[in-house]
Amino acid sequence: MISITELRKIYRMGEIEVHALDGVDLEVDAGDYLAIMGPSGSGKSTLMNLIGCLDTPTSGQYILNGQAVSGLDDTELAHIRNREIGFVFQTFNLLNRATALANVELPLIYARMPAAKRRKLALEALERVGLGDRVKHQPNELSGGQRQRVAVARALVNRPSILLADEPTGNLDSKTSEEIMALFNELNAAGNTIVLVTHEEGIATHANRIIRLLDGQVVSDGRRTPA
């Protein structure tokens, strides 16, 4: 599903070059559950942004589902993001004045899907994350865990090839974090491919594969039995 070869990302700050990624090779198969770990500045967020087509590499190749996305322009990348990738962020990124249903419908509005079909898919996504009885609630009427479930439903609603989660439990207490990770486990068991960025070892143990970055390079890549 994902094939990355010699991926590099260099940021130039005046005369200084920062090598955020320095020749990363990575293969991710359909159905994988991958955790990306590393200290601050290791390149994990940069790698996530490149996988999510939120940024472009300085050099190297990135192939997603058979399509070379490394050299696409902004419009083409936006199309890939909407069709192939679901995002879950630490800060939820929900519209405060919109209902859970309206928040989940958002990617389908961008895809110009008819309203009736859009509503049907959004309701199904909310049911899937256990929020079928909260569709009319706004974010301020939901707990932190429920808000993250809305964010997960929104990420899933366009039936993406891959689910990217960037520190998805960072704003949650330990009990709620485990509930969200149990949801990710269920989604992966149902066939969803998940790539997770985290700095927490306990969260990473839910994945069946952990890669560790240091100074923009992969220093370990191992499969394991998830917790």
C-alpha positions as CSV (number, residue, x, y, z in Angstrom):
1,M,0.0,0.0,0.0
2,I,2.8,2.4,0.9
3,S,6.3,2.3,-0.6
4,I,8.8,4.9,0.5
5,T,12.4,4.9,-0.9
6,E,15.2,7.2,0.1
7,L,12.8,9.9,1.3
8,R,14.4,13.2,2.4
9,K,13.0,16.4,3.7
10,I,15.3,19.4,4.1
11,Y,14.2,22.7,5.6
12,R,16.3,25.7,4.9
13,M,16.4,28.4,7.5
14,G,18.6,31.2,6.1
15,E,22.0,29.5,5.5
16,I,21.2,26.6,7.8
17,E,19.8,23.3,6.4
18,V,17.8,21.0,8.7
19,H,17.6,17.4,7.5
20,A,14.2,16.4,9.0
21,L,14.3,13.1,7.1
22,D,17.5,11.7,5.8
23,G,16.9,8.7,3.5
24,V,13.9,6.9,4.9
25,D,12.9,3.6,3.4
26,L,9.5,2.2,4.5
27,E,7.0,-0.4,3.3
28,V,3.5,-0.6,4.7
29,D,1.1,-3.4,3.7
30,A,-2.7,-3.2,3.6
31,G,-4.0,-4.1,7.0
32,D,-0.8,-3.1,8.9
33,Y,-1.0,-1.3,12.2
34,L,2.2,0.7,12.5
35,A,3.4,3.0,15.3
36,I,6.0,5.6,14.6
37,M,8.1,6.6,17.6
38,G,11.1,8.8,18.3
39,P,12.3,11.7,20.4
40,S,11.4,15.3,19.6
41,G,13.1,16.3,16.4
42,S,13.5,12.7,15.2
43,G,11.4,13.3,12.1
44,K,8.3,11.4,13.0
45,S,5.8,14.3,12.5
46,T,7.6,15.2,9.2
47,L,7.2,11.6,8.0
48,M,3.5,11.6,9.0
49,N,3.0,14.8,7.1
50,L,4.6,13.3,4.0
51,I,2.6,10.1,4.2
52,G,-0.5,12.2,4.7
53,C,0.3,14.3,1.6
54,L,0.3,17.4,3.7
55,D,3.8,18.2,2.6
56,T,6.2,17.2,-0.3
57,P,9.6,15.6,0.0
58,T,12.8,17.3,-1.0
59,S,13.8,14.0,-2.8
60,G,13.0,10.4,-2.8
61,Q,9.9,8.4,-3.9
62,Y,6.6,7.9,-2.2
63,I,4.1,5.5,-3.8
64,L,0.6,5.2,-2.3
65,N,-1.7,2.4,-3.7
66,G,0.4,2.3,-6.9
67,Q,0.4,6.0,-7.5
68,A,3.6,8.1,-7.3
69,V,2.6,11.0,-5.1
70,S,6.0,12.5,-4.5
71,G,5.8,15.0,-7.3
72,L,2.1,15.9,-7.3
73,D,1.0,19.5,-7.1
74,D,-1.2,20.9,-4.3
75,T,-4.5,20.3,-6.1
76,E,-3.6,16.7,-6.8
77,L,-2.4,16.2,-3.2
78,A,-5.7,17.6,-1.9
79,H,-7.6,15.1,-4.0
80,I,-5.4,12.2,-2.7
81,R,-6.0,13.4,0.9
82,N,-9.7,13.5,0.5
83,R,-10.0,10.1,-1.3
84,E,-7.3,8.0,0.3
85,I,-6.4,9.3,3.8
86,G,-8.3,9.8,7.0
87,F,-6.7,12.0,9.7
88,V,-7.1,11.9,13.4
89,F,-5.3,14.7,15.4
90,Q,-4.5,15.2,19.0
91,T,-6.7,18.4,19.2
92,F,-9.7,16.8,17.5
93,N,-10.1,19.7,15.0
94,L,-13.9,19.7,15.2
95,L,-16.2,22.6,14.3
96,N,-17.5,23.9,17.7
97,R,-20.8,25.1,16.4
98,A,-21.6,22.1,14.3
99,T,-23.2,18.8,15.4
100,A,-21.4,15.5,15.5
101,L,-23.2,14.6,12.3
102,A,-22.2,17.8,10.5
103,N,-18.6,17.4,11.6
104,V,-18.5,13.9,10.2
105,E,-20.1,15.0,6.9
106,L,-17.4,17.6,6.2
107,P,-15.1,15.5,4.0
108,L,-18.1,14.4,2.0
109,I,-19.1,18.0,1.4
110,Y,-15.6,18.7,0.0
111,A,-16.1,15.6,-2.2
112,R,-19.4,17.1,-3.4
113,M,-21.4,14.1,-2.4
114,P,-25.2,14.5,-2.6
115,A,-26.8,15.3,0.8
116,A,-28.8,12.1,1.3
117,K,-25.9,9.8,0.7
118,R,-23.6,12.1,2.7
119,R,-26.0,11.8,5.7
120,K,-26.3,8.1,5.4
121,L,-22.5,7.5,5.4
122,A,-22.0,9.9,8.3
123,L,-24.6,8.2,10.4
124,E,-23.0,4.8,9.6
125,A,-19.6,6.1,10.6
126,L,-20.9,7.5,14.0
127,E,-22.6,4.1,14.7
128,R,-19.4,2.4,14.0
129,V,-17.5,4.4,16.7
130,G,-20.4,3.9,19.2
131,L,-21.9,7.4,18.9
132,G,-25.2,6.7,17.1
133,D,-27.1,8.3,20.0
134,R,-25.0,11.5,19.9
135,V,-25.4,12.6,16.3
136,K,-27.1,15.9,17.2
137,H,-24.7,16.9,20.0
138,Q,-22.1,19.7,19.5
139,P,-18.5,19.2,20.7
140,N,-19.1,21.1,23.9
141,E,-21.8,18.6,24.8
142,L,-19.4,15.7,24.5
143,S,-16.6,14.3,26.6
144,G,-13.0,14.3,25.3
145,G,-13.2,10.7,24.4
146,Q,-16.5,11.2,22.5
147,R,-15.0,14.1,20.7
148,Q,-12.1,12.0,19.5
149,R,-14.6,9.3,18.4
150,V,-16.3,11.9,16.3
151,A,-12.9,12.8,14.8
152,V,-12.3,9.1,14.1
153,A,-15.7,8.8,12.5
154,R,-14.9,11.8,10.3
155,A,-11.6,10.2,9.3
156,L,-13.4,7.0,8.3
157,V,-16.4,8.4,6.5
158,N,-14.8,8.6,3.1
159,R,-13.6,5.0,3.5
160,P,-9.9,5.8,3.1
161,S,-7.1,3.4,2.3
162,I,-5.2,4.5,5.4
163,L,-6.0,6.0,8.8
164,L,-3.3,8.4,10.1
165,A,-3.4,9.3,13.8
166,D,-1.0,11.9,15.2
167,E,-0.8,11.6,19.0
168,P,-4.6,10.8,19.1
169,T,-4.6,10.3,22.9
170,G,-2.4,13.3,23.8
171,N,-5.4,15.3,25.2
172,L,-7.1,12.4,27.0
173,D,-6.8,10.8,30.4
174,S,-5.4,7.3,30.7
175,K,-8.8,5.5,30.9
176,T,-10.2,7.4,27.9
177,S,-6.9,6.8,26.0
178,E,-7.4,3.1,26.4
179,E,-10.9,3.3,25.1
180,I,-9.8,5.1,22.0
181,M,-7.0,2.6,21.5
182,A,-9.4,-0.2,21.9
183,L,-11.4,1.4,19.1
184,F,-8.3,1.5,16.9
185,N,-7.7,-2.1,17.6
186,E,-11.3,-2.9,16.5
187,L,-10.8,-0.9,13.3
188,N,-7.6,-2.6,12.4
189,A,-9.1,-6.0,13.1
190,A,-11.9,-5.0,10.6
191,G,-9.2,-4.4,8.0
192,N,-8.3,-0.8,8.3
193,T,-4.6,0.2,7.8
194,I,-3.5,2.4,10.6
195,V,-0.3,4.5,11.0
196,L,0.0,6.1,14.4
197,V,2.5,8.7,15.7
198,T,3.1,8.6,19.4
199,H,5.7,9.2,22.1
200,E,4.1,6.9,24.6
201,E,5.3,3.3,24.7
202,G,2.0,2.1,26.2
203,I,0.1,3.5,23.2
204,A,2.6,2.0,20.7
205,T,2.1,-1.5,22.2
206,H,-1.3,-1.6,20.6
207,A,0.3,-1.7,17.1
208,N,1.7,-4.9,15.5
209,R,4.7,-3.0,14.2
210,I,6.8,-0.3,15.7
211,I,9.4,1.8,13.8
212,R,11.7,4.2,15.6
213,L,13.3,7.3,14.2
214,L,16.4,9.2,15.2
215,D,17.9,12.2,13.4
216,G,15.6,11.6,10.4
217,Q,16.5,8.0,9.9
218,V,14.8,4.6,10.8
219,V,16.9,3.0,13.5
220,S,14.6,0.0,14.1
221,D,11.6,-1.6,12.5
222,G,10.1,-4.6,14.3
223,R,6.9,-6.6,14.3
224,R,5.4,-7.7,17.6
225,T,2.2,-9.2,19.1
226,P,0.0,-6.2,20.0
227,A,-1.2,-5.7,23.6
